[in-house]
Amino acid sequence: MSHATFRSAGPVPRSGRAIPGQDNTRAGGIILAMTSTLAGILVILGLIYAAGTHARSAANIAAQGCEPGTGSEAAPCTTPAMLASQYNAILSPATRQMALDSAAYTASETAHLAAAQAALTAEVATMQNFDTSLGAISFPAAIMPAASTLIHADQALAVLTAQQARATTLVTMRSYNDRIQADTAAVRADMSLLVKAIDTPVKAG
């Protein structure tokens, strides 16, 4: 209800003094108006700051060599350094394990069928774990083809190695060695291409 339509329930004091509380009401109105104005100014300043923050964030993202939307809410983008770290985190243990499995196969391929089969089966498991972990990395669109090519090549090598592990004689098993070496060389080449793809944004920056 507005002040213009308000009517006092009692007579106006003849002394001419204001009705008790009237000054407080006016003061309260002034304070309310000032508060509303200040709140509006703060909202505008907040919007301006937010826009500036967004611009600064975009500039920082560009400077780091990554694109918005390629990471999580906590990390708005994935930098080449982050990708390299994630890749090395799965590559290093896989490489160590493959070296052990390969050495075990080499030591067994001429005399111990069961041991050679076990070593090859372990190689397959190592490759499958590597492919799964690599596929879980959120690569940017520009790098994804290289990652996918590596995964497919490694999966093909794993399939061939599994076939080798099912061989029932050492002679048959060793007959796979040349094809395994050729597929291994292809996987290494694809690894080099992926590393180059990851490093390219850093060099371009």
Secondary structure, DSSP 8 states (H G I E B T S, - for coil): --GGG---SS---TT----TTHHHHHHHHHHHHHHHHHHHHHHHHHHHHHHHHHHHHHHHHHHTT--TTSS-SSSSS--HHHHHHHHHHHHHHHHHHHHHHHHHHHHHTTT-HHHHHHHHHHHHHHHHHHHHHHHTS---TTTHHHHHHHHHHHHHHHHHHHHHHT-SSHHHHHTTHHHHHHHHHHHHHHHHHHHHHHHHHHHH-
